[in-house]
Amino acid sequence: MAAREFGDTIILVGDEQRIKAELSKHDTAGLTIEVLHASEIITMEDKPSQVVKGKPDSSMHVGIQLVQSKQADAFVTAGNTGGALGVSMLRQVGLGRIKGVKRPALGVIFPTKERPLLIDNGANADCRPEYLLQFGIMGSLYVERVLGIENPRVALISNGEEEGKGNLLIKEAIPLLSASGLNYVGNIEPKEFMAGAADVAVTDGFTGNIMIKMAEAVASHMSATIRDEMMKGLFSALGGVLARSAFRRVRAQFDSSEVGGAPLLGVNGVVVVAHGRSNAYAIKQAVGQARRIAEQAVVEAIASGLEEVGEP
């Protein structure tokens, strides 16, 4: 799907025999699809600390090395997030960090009508105030370049809008963001984030990951509940049939597969991490996002942006 829509060369990295067997089931005439063998696999159960150097011929290692050596412009994976972060951070065989970056972060476009960016989404459970400042800078540059939003609004996720609210991390990050030159709009609660009060919402990876997982759980629960209630009576079922197109539009608005994946910002190359449960369409969207990041030179923009701000 990605090769057909974008016209790019797609390099599939993994078990060559299995990949070619799957490709034979599809019409790939006229498409440029290459297969590169990798003998090892990083599973979802593997601990990043064990596999980063313990499986040097994994598909993640091989794929990220293609980006490092400029043989590919971007790497997309729906595999182990910690593994992707760990392999990307390797200096000799990975990408390493952009100069000045203290911690790379996952930024995910939230599947709401306004499509705000939440950063960090799980790469850094424990953060320092200066990390949050850099997350804001990287997120702002990503939104500006990839989504085309000029002077994006940057906010801190907190338990209240007032500057006195929040834990010590939030309180110490506020003056850094206020003096950063970003379009910093202050603290916002999750409800304001969902309503589009900011284009970039900054948080630590522990909080961000819980927000994402809670949103997924609520959406799934609400969908199942509505479906069950619709089937309880003839009139409810009839109403459901009549409102089907409206429900379909709402579902599309909150469909995470439209987003595709989360960019790993701060590493010296383009890496997009898709959900482990991604369907084919979501993977295609993740490829599309990766190519936009590469086209808009987001990595170079982050390097320049951090150099301008200097050491916090």
Phi and psi in degrees as GROMACS dihedral restraints (atoms count N, CA, C in turn):
[ dihedral_restraints ]
;  ai    aj    ak    al  type     phi  dphi    fc
    3     4     5     6     1   -66.9    20    10
    4     5     6     7     1   -44.1    20    10
    6     7     8     9     1   -62.7    20    10
    7     8     9    10     1   -38.6    20    10
    9    10    11    12     1   -70.7    20    10
   10    11    12    13     1   -43.0    20    10
   12    13    14    15     1   -75.9    20    10
   13    14    15    16     1   -41.7    20    10
   15    16    17    18     1   -96.9    20    10
   16    17    18    19     1   -19.2    20    10
   18    19    20    21     1    73.8    20    10
   19    20    21    22     1    15.9    20    10
   21    22    23    24     1   -86.7    20    10
   22    23    24    25     1   165.8    20    10
   24    25    26    27     1   -82.5    20    10
   25    26    27    28     1   123.8    20    10
   27    28    29    30     1  -106.8    20    10
   28    29    30    31     1   124.5    20    10
   30    31    32    33     1  -105.6    20    10
   31    32    33    34     1   116.5    20    10
   33    34    35    36     1   -95.6    20    10
   34    35    36    37     1   121.9    20    10
   36    37    38    39     1  -111.1    20    10
   37    38    39    40     1   127.9    20    10
   39    40    41    42     1   158.6    20    10
   40    41    42    43     1  -151.8    20    10
   42    43    44    45     1   -69.6    20    10
   43    44    45    46     1   107.2    20    10
   45    46    47    48     1   -57.0    20    10
   46    47    48    49     1   -42.3    20    10
   48    49    50    51     1   -64.1    20    10
   49    50    51    52     1   -44.8    20    10
   51    52    53    54     1   -68.0    20    10
   52    53    54    55     1   -39.7    20    10
   54    55    56    57     1   -65.0    20    10
   55    56    57    58     1   -45.3    20    10
   57    58    59    60     1   -66.6    20    10
   58    59    60    61     1   -33.9    20    10
   60    61    62    63     1   -64.2    20    10
   61    62    63    64     1   -38.6    20    10
   63    64    65    66     1   -71.6    20    10
   64    65    66    67     1   -41.8    20    10
   66    67    68    69     1   -61.4    20    10
   67    68    69    70     1   -32.0    20    10
   69    70    71    72     1   -64.7    20    10
   70    71    72    73     1   -15.2    20    10
   72    73    74    75     1   -85.4    20    10
   73    74    75    76     1    -5.7    20    10
   75    76    77    78     1  -122.4    20    10
   76    77    78    79     1   157.5    20    10
   78    79    80    81     1   -84.1    20    10
   79    80    81    82     1   105.6    20    10
   81    82    83    84     1  -112.4    20    10
   82    83    84    85     1    16.1    20    10
   84    85    86    87     1   -59.8    20    10
   85    86    87    88     1   130.0    20    10
   87    88    89    90     1    82.4    20    10
   88    89    90    91     1    -2.0    20    10
   90    91    92    93     1  -100.0    20    10
   91    92    93    94     1   146.6    20    10
   93    94    95    96     1   -98.7    20    10
   94    95    96    97     1    95.2    20    10
   96    97    98    99     1  -124.8    20    10
   97    98    99   100     1   121.8    20    10
   99   100   101   102     1  -109.2    20    10
  100   101   102   103     1   152.8    20    10
  102   103   104   105     1  -121.6    20    10
  103   104   105   106     1   128.2    20    10
  105   106   107   108     1  -122.1    20    10
  106   107   108   109     1   123.5    20    10
  108   109   110   111     1   -74.8    20    10
  109   110   111   112     1   138.9    20    10
  111   112   113   114     1  -134.4    20    10
  112   113   114   115     1   125.6    20    10
  114   115   116   117     1   -83.2    20    10
  115   116   117   118     1   -16.2    20    10
  117   118   119   120     1  -116.7    20    10
  118   119   120   121     1   156.6    20    10
  120   121   122   123     1  -128.6    20    10
  121   122   123   124     1   131.8    20    10
  123   124   125   126     1   -92.1    20    10
  124   125   126   127     1   115.7    20    10
  126   127   128   129     1   -87.0    20    10
  127   128   129   130     1   170.3    20    10
  129   130   131   132     1   -68.6    20    10
  130   131   132   133     1   -20.0    20    10
  132   133   134   135     1   -88.3    20    10
  133   134   135   136     1   -17.2    20    10
  135   136   137   138     1   -65.9    20    10
  136   137   138   139     1   139.7    20    10
  138   139   140   141     1   -84.9    20    10
  139   140   141   142     1   131.3    20    10
  141   142   143   144     1   -52.4    20    10
  142   143   144   145     1   -39.4    20    10
  144   145   146   147     1   -62.6    20    10
  145   146   147   148     1   -26.2    20    10
  147   148   149   150     1   -88.2    20    10
  148   149   150   151     1   -32.6    20    10
  150   151   152   153     1   -94.4    20    10
  151   152   153   154     1   -19.6    20    10
  153   154   155   156     1   -56.2    20    10
  154   155   156   157     1   -43.9    20    10
  156   157   158   159     1  -110.2    20    10
  157   158   159   160     1    -8.4    20    10
  159   160   161   162     1   -88.5    20    10
  160   161   162   163     1   -16.6    20    10
  162   163   164   165     1  -131.1    20    10
  163   164   165   166     1    70.6    20    10
  165   166   167   168     1   -67.3    20    10
  166   167   168   169     1   -14.9    20    10
  168   169   170   171     1  -110.7    20    10
  169   170   171   172     1    29.9    20    10
  171   172   173   174     1   -74.5    20    10
  172   173   174   175     1   162.2    20    10
  174   175   176   177     1   -62.3    20    10
  175   176   177   178     1   -30.8    20    10
  177   178   179   180     1   -68.2    20    10
  178   179   180   181     1   -46.0    20    10
  180   181   182   183     1   -59.2    20    10
  181   182   183   184     1   -49.4    20    10
  183   184   185   186     1   -64.2    20    10
  184   185   186   187     1   -44.2    20    10
  186   187   188   189     1   -65.0    20    10
  187   188   189   190     1   -43.8    20    10
  189   190   191   192     1   -69.3    20    10
  190   191   192   193     1   -32.6    20    10
  192   193   194   195     1   -65.7    20    10
  193   194   195   196     1   -29.2    20    10
  195   196   197   198     1   -62.7    20    10
  196   197   198   199     1   -39.3    20    10
  198   199   200   201     1   -69.8    20    10
  199   200   201   202     1   -43.4    20    10
  201   202   203   204     1   -58.9    20    10
  202   203   204   205     1   -40.0    20    10
  204   205   206   207     1   -88.5    20    10
  205   206   207   208     1     7.3    20    10
  207   208   209   210     1    67.0    20    10
  208   209   210   211     1    17.6    20    10
  210   211   212   213     1   -83.4    20    10
  211   212   213   214     1   -13.1    20    10
  213   214   215   216     1  -140.6    20    10
  214   215   216   217     1   152.8    20    10
  216   217   218   219     1   -90.8    20    10
  217   218   219   220     1   -20.7    20    10
  219   220   221   222     1  -160.0    20    10
  220   221   222   223     1   156.8    20    10
  222   223   224   225     1  -122.9    20    10
  223   224   225   226     1   130.3    20    10
  225   226   227   228     1  -121.7    20    10
  226   227   228   229     1   132.2    20    10
  228   229   230   231     1  -141.5    20    10
  229   230   231   232     1   148.6    20    10
  231   232   233   234     1  -114.1    20    10
  232   233   234   235     1    21.7    20    10
  234   235   236   237     1   -92.5    20    10
  235   236   237   238     1  -160.3    20    10
  237   238   239   240     1   -56.0    20    10
  238   239   240   241     1   115.9    20    10
  240   241   242   243     1   -63.1    20    10
  241   242   243   244     1   -44.4    20    10
  243   244   245   246     1   -62.7    20    10
  244   245   246   247     1   -36.1    20    10
  246   247   248   249     1   -64.9    20    10
  247   248   249   250     1   -43.4    20    10
  249   250   251   252     1   -61.9    20    10
  250   251   252   253     1   -41.9    20    10
  252   253   254   255     1   -65.6    20    10
  253   254   255   256     1   -46.2    20    10
  255   256   257   258     1   -63.6    20    10
  256   257   258   259     1   -45.9    20    10
  258   259   260   261     1   -67.0    20    10
  259   260   261   262     1   -39.7    20    10
  261   262   263   264     1   -61.0    20    10
  262   263   264   265     1   -33.9    20    10
  264   265   266   267     1   -76.7    20    10
  265   266   267   268     1   -17.3    20    10
  267   268   269   270     1   -61.3    20    10
  268   269   270   271     1   134.8    20    10
  270   271   272   273     1   -83.2    20    10
  271   272   273   274     1   -44.7    20    10
  273   274   275   276     1   -73.4    20    10
  274   275   276   277     1   -44.6    20    10
  276   277   278   279     1  -113.6    20    10
  277   278   279   280     1    -2.0    20    10
  279   280   281   282     1  -113.4    20    10
  280   281   282   283     1  -147.6    20    10
  282   283   284   285     1  -104.2    20    10
  283   284   285   286     1   -29.7    20    10
  285   286   287   288     1    71.9    20    10
  286   287   288   289     1   175.2    20    10
  288   289   290   291     1   -88.4    20    10
  289   290   291   292     1   150.8    20    10
  291   292   293   294     1   -61.6    20    10
  292   293   294   295     1   141.5    20    10
  294   295   296   297     1   -54.0    20    10
  295   296   297   298     1   127.5    20    10
  297   298   299   300     1    95.9    20    10
  298   299   300   301     1   -17.5    20    10
  300   301   302   303     1   -75.0    20    10
  301   302   303   304     1   126.0    20    10
  303   304   305   306     1   -83.0    20    10
  304   305   306   307     1   -42.1    20    10
  306   307   308   309     1  -146.8    20    10
  307   308   309   310     1   124.0    20    10
  309   310   311   312     1   -63.4    20    10
  310   311   312   313     1   157.8    20    10
  312   313   314   315     1  -141.5    20    10
  313   314   315   316     1   149.9    20    10
  315   316   317   318     1   -90.4    20    10
  316   317   318   319     1   125.6    20    10
  318   319   320   321     1  -113.6    20    10
  319   320   321   322     1   122.9    20    10
  321   322   323   324     1  -116.1    20    10
  322   323   324   325     1   132.6    20    10
  324   325   326   327     1   -74.2    20    10
  325   326   327   328     1   119.5    20    10
  327   328   329   330     1   -74.8    20    10
  328   329   330   331     1   132.6    20    10
  330   331   332   333     1   -77.4    20    10
  331   332   333   334     1    63.9    20    10
  333   334   335   336     1  -120.1    20    10
  334   335   336   337     1   175.9    20    10
  336   337   338   339     1   -58.0    20    10
  337   338   339   340     1   -39.3    20    10
  339   340   341   342     1   -81.7    20    10
  340   341   342   343     1   -16.8    20    10
  342   343   344   345     1    54.3    20    10
  343   344   345   346     1    54.3    20    10
  345   346   347   348     1   -76.2    20    10
  346   347   348   349     1   159.3    20    10
  348   349   350   351     1   -98.1    20    10
  349   350   351   352     1   129.1    20    10
  351   352   353   354     1  -106.1    20    10
  352   353   354   355     1   125.9    20    10
  354   355   356   357     1  -143.3    20    10
  355   356   357   358     1   120.1    20    10
  357   358   359   360     1  -101.2    20    10
  358   359   360   361     1   152.4    20    10
  360   361   362   363     1  -110.3    20    10
  361   362   363   364     1    15.6    20    10
  363   364   365   366     1   141.8    20    10
  364   365   366   367     1    -1.9    20    10
  366   367   368   369     1   -76.5    20    10
  367   368   369   370     1   -28.0    20    10
  369   370   371   372     1  -133.5    20    10
  370   371   372   373     1    98.1    20    10
  372   373   374   375     1   -68.5    20    10
  373   374   375   376     1   -36.3    20    10
  375   376   377   378     1  -112.5    20    10
  376   377   378   379     1   126.3    20    10
  378   379   380   381     1  -129.0    20    10
  379   380   381   382     1   160.0    20    10
  381   382   383   384     1  -111.2    20    10
  382   383   384   385     1   160.7    20    10
  384   385   386   387     1   -54.9    20    10
  385   386   387   388     1   -39.6    20    10
  387   388   389   390     1   -66.9    20    10
  388   389   390   391     1   -25.5    20    10
  390   391   392   393     1   -65.6    20    10
  391   392   393   394     1   -44.5    20    10
  393   394   395   396     1   -63.1    20    10
  394   395   396   397     1   -36.1    20    10
  396   397   398   399     1   -59.8    20    10
  397   398   399   400     1   -47.7    20    10
  399   400   401   402     1   -66.4    20    10
  400   401   402   403     1   -35.3    20    10
  402   403   404   405     1   -59.8    20    10
  403   404   405   406     1   -41.3    20    10
  405   406   407   408     1   -63.6    20    10
  406   407   408   409     1   -42.1    20    10
  408   409   410   411     1   -65.2    20    10
  409   410   411   412     1   -47.5    20    10
  411   412   413   414     1   -65.7    20    10
  412   413   414   415     1   -42.0    20    10
  414   415   416   417     1   -64.8    20    10
  415   416   417   418     1   -39.7    20    10
  417   418   419   420     1   -63.7    20    10
  418   419   420   421     1   -43.9    20    10
  420   421   422   423     1   -66.9    20    10
  421   422   423   424     1   -37.7    20    10
  423   424   425   426     1   -63.1    20    10
  424   425   426   427     1   -49.4    20    10
  426   427   428   429     1   -62.6    20    10
  427   428   429   430     1   -40.2    20    10
  429   430   431   432     1   -65.2    20    10
  430   431   432   433     1   -44.1    20    10
  432   433   434   435     1   -78.9    20    10
  433   434   435   436     1   -46.7    20    10
  435   436   437   438     1   -86.6    20    10
  436   437   438   439     1   -39.1    20    10
  438   439   440   441     1   -97.1    20    10
  439   440   441   442     1    -9.2    20    10
  441   442   443   444     1    72.3    20    10
  442   443   444   445     1    27.3    20    10
  444   445   446   447     1   -96.4    20    10
  445   446   447   448     1   115.1    20    10
  447   448   449   450     1   -76.1    20    10
  448   449   450   451     1   138.5    20    10
  450   451   452   453     1    48.0    20    10
  451   452   453   454     1    57.7    20    10
  453   454   455   456     1   -60.0    20    10
  454   455   456   457     1   144.9    20    10
  456   457   458   459     1   -78.1    20    10
  457   458   459   460     1   128.1    20    10
  459   460   461   462     1  -114.2    20    10
  460   461   462   463     1   132.6    20    10
  462   463   464   465     1  -135.9    20    10
  463   464   465   466     1   161.6    20    10
  465   466   467   468     1  -101.7    20    10
  466   467   468   469     1   132.7    20    10
  468   469   470   471     1   -74.6    20    10
  469   470   471   472     1   126.7    20    10
  471   472   473   474     1  -146.6    20    10
  472   473   474   475     1  -179.9    20    10
  474   475   476   477     1   -93.8    20    10
  475   476   477   478     1    13.7    20    10
  477   478   479   480     1  -175.2    20    10
  478   479   480   481     1   157.8    20    10
  480   481   482   483     1   -78.2    20    10
  481   482   483   484     1   -26.4    20    10
  483   484   485   486     1   -69.5    20    10
  484   485   486   487     1   146.8    20    10
  486   487   488   489     1   -64.3    20    10
  487   488   489   490     1   -22.2    20    10
  489   490   491   492     1   -76.6    20    10
  490   491   492   493     1   -12.7    20    10
  492   493   494   495     1   -84.1    20    10
  493   494   495   496     1   161.8    20    10
  495   496   497   498     1   106.3    20    10
  496   497   498   499     1   165.5    20    10
  498   499   500   501     1   -82.8    20    10
  499   500   501   502     1  -175.5    20    10
  501   502   503   504     1   -61.5    20    10
  502   503   504   505     1   -38.0    20    10
  504   505   506   507     1   -58.6    20    10
  505   506   507   508     1   -47.8    20    10
  507   508   509   510     1   -64.5    20    10
  508   509   510   511     1   -45.5    20    10
  510   511   512   513     1   -62.3    20    10
  511   512   513   514     1   -35.1    20    10
  513   514   515   516     1   -80.9    20    10
  514   515   516   517     1   -21.9    20    10
  516   517   518   519     1   -80.7    20    10
  517   518   519   520     1   -26.5    20    10
  519   520   521   522     1   -55.8    20    10
  520   521   522   523     1   -52.5    20    10
  522   523   524   525     1   -63.5    20    10
  523   524   525   526     1   -31.2    20    10
  525   526   527   528     1   -65.9    20    10
  526   527   528   529     1   -44.8    20    10
  528   529   530   531     1   -71.1    20    10
  529   530   531   532     1   -34.7    20    10
  531   532   533   534     1   -63.6    20    10
  532   533   534   535     1   -34.2    20    10
  534   535   536   537     1   -96.6    20    10
  535   536   537   538     1     7.8    20    10
  537   538   539   540     1   -81.9    20    10
  538   539   540   541     1   -18.1    20    10
  540   541   542   543     1    89.4    20    10
  541   542   543   544     1    -6.3    20    10
  543   544   545   546     1   -72.8    20    10
  544   545   546   547     1   162.6    20    10
  546   547   548   549     1   -81.1    20    10
  547   548   549   550     1    69.7    20    10
  549   550   551   552     1   -80.5    20    10
  550   551   552   553     1   124.0    20    10
  552   553   554   555     1  -108.4    20    10
  553   554   555   556     1     7.1    20    10
  555   556   557   558     1   100.0    20    10
  556   557   558   559     1  -162.4    20    10
  558   559   560   561     1   -83.0    20    10
  559   560   561   562     1   145.7    20    10
  561   562   563   564     1  -135.9    20    10
  562   563   564   565     1   149.8    20    10
  564   565   566   567     1   -87.4    20    10
  565   566   567   568     1   163.6    20    10
  567   568   569   570     1   -53.5    20    10
  568   569   570   571     1   -34.1    20    10
  570   571   572   573     1   -66.7    20    10
  571   572   573   574     1   -35.9    20    10
  573   574   575   576     1   -70.5    20    10
  574   575   576   577     1   -34.7    20    10
  576   577   578   579     1   -61.3    20    10
  577   578   579   580     1   -45.9    20    10
  579   580   581   582     1   -64.1    20    10
  580   581   582   583     1   -28.6    20    10
  582   583   584   585     1   -86.7    20    10
  583   584   585   586     1    -1.0    20    10
  585   586   587   588     1    86.7    20    10
  586   587   588   589     1    29.8    20    10
  588   589   590   591     1   -72.6    20    10
  589   590   591   592     1   -14.3    20    10
  591   592   593   594     1  -145.0    20    10
  592   593   594   595     1   154.6    20    10
  594   595   596   597     1   -88.5    20    10
  595   596   597   598     1   -26.3    20    10
  597   598   599   600     1  -132.8    20    10
  598   599   600   601     1   122.2    20    10
  600   601   602   603     1  -111.8    20    10
  601   602   603   604     1   122.6    20    10
  603   604   605   606     1  -101.1    20    10
  604   605   606   607     1   135.0    20    10
  606   607   608   609     1  -157.5    20    10
  607   608   609   610     1   170.8    20    10
  609   610   611   612     1   -77.3    20    10
  610   611   612   613     1   159.8    20    10
  612   613   614   615     1   -65.2    20    10
  613   614   615   616     1   -28.2    20    10
  615   616   617   618     1   -66.2    20    10
  616   617   618   619     1   -50.9    20    10
  618   619   620   621     1   -65.2    20    10
  619   620   621   622     1   -44.0    20    10
  621   622   623   624     1   -62.2    20    10
  622   623   624   625     1   -40.5    20    10
  624   625   626   627     1   -67.0    20    10
  625   626   627   628     1   -38.7    20    10
  627   628   629   630     1   -65.9    20    10
  628   629   630   631     1   -40.6    20    10
  630   631   632   633     1   -58.4    20    10
  631   632   633   634     1   -45.6    20    10
  633   634   635   636     1   -63.0    20    10
  634   635   636   637     1   -47.3    20    10
  636   637   638   639     1   -67.9    20    10
  637   638   639   640     1   -36.1    20    10
  639   640   641   642     1   -66.0    20    10
  640   641   642   643     1   -42.1    20    10
  642   643   644   645     1   -62.4    20    10
  643   644   645   646     1   -42.4    20    10
  645   646   647   648     1   -62.1    20    10
  646   647   648   649     1   -42.1    20    10
  648   649   650   651     1   -66.7    20    10
  649   650   651   652     1   -42.8    20    10
  651   652   653   654     1   -64.4    20    10
  652   653   654   655     1   -44.3    20    10
  654   655   656   657     1   -61.3    20    10
  655   656   657   658     1   -43.5    20    10
  657   658   659   660     1   -65.4    20    10
  658   659   660   661     1   -42.3    20    10
  660   661   662   663     1   -65.7    20    10
  661   662   663   664     1   -44.1    20    10
  663   664   665   666     1   -63.0    20    10
  664   665   666   667     1   -41.4    20    10
  666   667   668   669     1   -62.3    20    10
  667   668   669   670     1   -45.4    20    10
  669   670   671   672     1   -65.7    20    10
  670   671   672   673     1   -39.9    20    10
  672   673   674   675     1   -64.9    20    10
  673   674   675   676     1   -45.4    20    10
  675   676   677   678     1   -61.5    20    10
  676   677   678   679     1   -42.8    20    10
  678   679   680   681     1   -62.5    20    10
  679   680   681   682     1   -42.4    20    10
  681   682   683   684     1   -65.0    20    10
  682   683   684   685     1   -42.3    20    10
  684   685   686   687     1   -66.4    20    10
  685   686   687   688     1   -34.6    20    10
  687   688   689   690     1   -64.2    20    10
  688   689   690   691     1   -27.7    20    10
  690   691   692   693     1   -92.2    20    10
  691   692   693   694     1     6.1    20    10
  693   694   695   696     1   -83.9    20    10
  694   695   696   697     1   -11.8    20    10
  696   697   698   699     1  -162.0    20    10
  697   698   699   700     1   163.5    20    10
  699   700   701   702     1   -61.4    20    10
  700   701   702   703     1   -46.5    20    10
  702   703   704   705     1   -68.0    20    10
  703   704   705   706     1   -36.9    20    10
  705   706   707   708     1   -63.4    20    10
  706   707   708   709     1   -43.6    20    10
  708   709   710   711     1   -64.0    20    10
  709   710   711   712     1   -41.1    20    10
  711   712   713   714     1   -63.7    20    10
  712   713   714   715     1   -42.5    20    10
  714   715   716   717     1   -61.7    20    10
  715   716   717   718     1   -37.5    20    10
  717   718   719   720     1   -64.0    20    10
  718   719   720   721     1   -39.9    20    10
  720   721   722   723     1   -63.9    20    10
  721   722   723   724     1   -43.3    20    10
  723   724   725   726     1   -66.6    20    10
  724   725   726   727     1   -31.3    20    10
  726   727   728   729     1   -96.7    20    10
  727   728   729   730     1    10.1    20    10
  729   730   731   732     1   -58.0    20    10
  730   731   732   733     1   -42.8    20    10
  732   733   734   735     1   -64.9    20    10
  733   734   735   736     1   -36.9    20    10
  735   736   737   738     1   -66.4    20    10
  736   737   738   739     1   -43.2    20    10
  738   739   740   741     1   -62.3    20    10
  739   740   741   742     1   -37.2    20    10
  741   742   743   744     1   -64.8    20    10
  742   743   744   745     1   -40.0    20    10
  744   745   746   747     1   -66.8    20    10
  745   746   747   748     1   -40.5    20    10
  747   748   749   750     1   -64.4    20    10
  748   749   750   751     1   -43.7    20    10
  750   751   752   753     1   -61.2    20    10
  751   752   753   754     1   -42.0    20    10
  753   754   755   756     1   -62.9    20    10
  754   755   756   757     1   -35.5    20    10
  756   757   758   759     1   -65.0    20    10
  757   758   759   760     1   -34.4    20    10
  759   760   761   762     1  -103.7    20    10
  760   761   762   763     1    12.8    20    10
  762   763   764   765     1   -80.6    20    10
  763   764   765   766     1   114.5    20    10
  765   766   767   768     1   -67.2    20    10
  766   767   768   769     1   -19.7    20    10
  768   769   770   771     1   -67.4    20    10
  769   770   771   772     1   -21.5    20    10
  771   772   773   774     1   -65.7    20    10
  772   773   774   775     1   -33.3    20    10
  774   775   776   777     1   -73.7    20    10
  775   776   777   778     1   -42.3    20    10
  777   778   779   780     1    95.6    20    10
  778   779   780   781     1   -60.7    20    10
  780   781   782   783     1  -171.4    20    10
  781   782   783   784     1   176.4    20    10
  783   784   785   786     1  -105.7    20    10
  784   785   786   787     1   124.1    20    10
  786   787   788   789     1   -70.3    20    10
  787   788   789   790     1   136.7    20    10
  789   790   791   792     1   -91.0    20    10
  790   791   792   793     1    98.1    20    10
  792   793   794   795     1   -91.0    20    10
  793   794   795   796     1   135.4    20    10
  795   796   797   798     1   114.1    20    10
  796   797   798   799     1   -16.3    20    10
  798   799   800   801     1   -87.6    20    10
  799   800   801   802     1   156.9    20    10
  801   802   803   804     1   -85.4    20    10
  802   803   804   805     1    57.6    20    10
  804   805   806   807     1   170.1    20    10
  805   806   807   808     1   168.8    20    10
  807   808   809   810     1   -91.8    20    10
  808   809   810   811     1   117.7    20    10
  810   811   812   813     1  -131.6    20    10
  811   812   813   814     1   127.4    20    10
  813   814   815   816     1  -121.6    20    10
  814   815   816   817     1   127.2    20    10
  816   817   818   819     1  -107.0    20    10
  817   818   819   820     1   114.5    20    10
  819   820   821   822     1   -90.2    20    10
  820   821   822   823     1   164.4    20    10
  822   823   824   825     1   -66.4    20    10
  823   824   825   826     1   144.3    20    10
  825   826   827   828     1   -61.9    20    10
  826   827   828   829     1   -21.3    20    10
  828   829   830   831     1  -100.0    20    10
  829   830   831   832     1    19.1    20    10
  831   832   833   834     1   -60.5    20    10
  832   833   834   835     1   139.3    20    10
  834   835   836   837     1   -91.1    20    10
  835   836   837   838     1  -177.8    20    10
  837   838   839   840     1   -60.4    20    10
  838   839   840   841     1   -41.8    20    10
  840   841   842   843     1   -62.9    20    10
  841   842   843   844     1   -41.0    20    10
  843   844   845   846     1   -63.0    20    10
  844   845   846   847     1   -39.4    20    10
  846   847   848   849     1   -64.9    20    10
  847   848   849   850     1   -41.7    20    10
  849   850   851   852     1   -60.4    20    10
  850   851   852   853     1   -41.9    20    10
  852   853   854   855     1   -65.8    20    10
  853   854   855   856     1   -36.9    20    10
  855   856   857   858     1   -64.2    20    10
  856   857   858   859     1   -39.8    20    10
  858   859   860   861     1   -62.7    20    10
  859   860   861   862     1   -42.2    20    10
  861   862   863   864     1   -62.1    20    10
  862   863   864   865     1   -40.2    20    10
  864   865   866   867     1   -65.9    20    10
  865   866   867   868     1   -41.9    20    10
  867   868   869   870     1   -60.7    20    10
  868   869   870   871     1   -41.9    20    10
  870   871   872   873     1   -68.3    20    10
  871   872   873   874     1   -32.9    20    10
  873   874   875   876     1   -67.4    20    10
  874   875   876   877     1   -40.0    20    10
  876   877   878   879     1   -61.6    20    10
  877   878   879   880     1   -42.3    20    10
  879   880   881   882     1   -67.5    20    10
  880   881   882   883     1   -45.1    20    10
  882   883   884   885     1   -62.3    20    10
  883   884   885   886     1   -37.5    20    10
  885   886   887   888     1   -89.4    20    10
  886   887   888   889     1     7.8    20    10
  888   889   890   891     1    51.7    20    10
  889   890   891   892     1    48.5    20    10
  891   892   893   894     1   -65.8    20    10
  892   893   894   895     1   -39.1    20    10
  894   895   896   897     1   -59.7    20    10
  895   896   897   898     1   -45.9    20    10
  897   898   899   900     1   -65.6    20    10
  898   899   900   901     1   -37.3    20    10
  900   901   902   903     1   -65.6    20    10
  901   902   903   904     1   -39.1    20    10
  903   904   905   906     1   -65.1    20    10
  904   905   906   907     1   -42.9    20    10
  906   907   908   909     1   -58.9    20    10
  907   908   909   910     1   -45.0    20    10
  909   910   911   912     1   -68.3    20    10
  910   911   912   913     1   -40.7    20    10
  912   913   914   915     1   -64.3    20    10
  913   914   915   916     1   -41.5    20    10
  915   916   917   918     1   -70.9    20    10
  916   917   918   919     1   -32.2    20    10
  918   919   920   921     1   -66.6    20    10
  919   920   921   922     1   -36.8    20    10
  921   922   923   924     1   -68.3    20    10
  922   923   924   925     1   -39.9    20    10
  924   925   926   927     1   -73.1    20    10
  925   926   927   928     1   -38.7    20    10
  927   928   929   930     1    81.5    20    10
  928   929   930   931     1  -171.6    20    10
  930   931   932   933     1   -74.5    20    10
  931   932   933   934     1   123.9    20    10
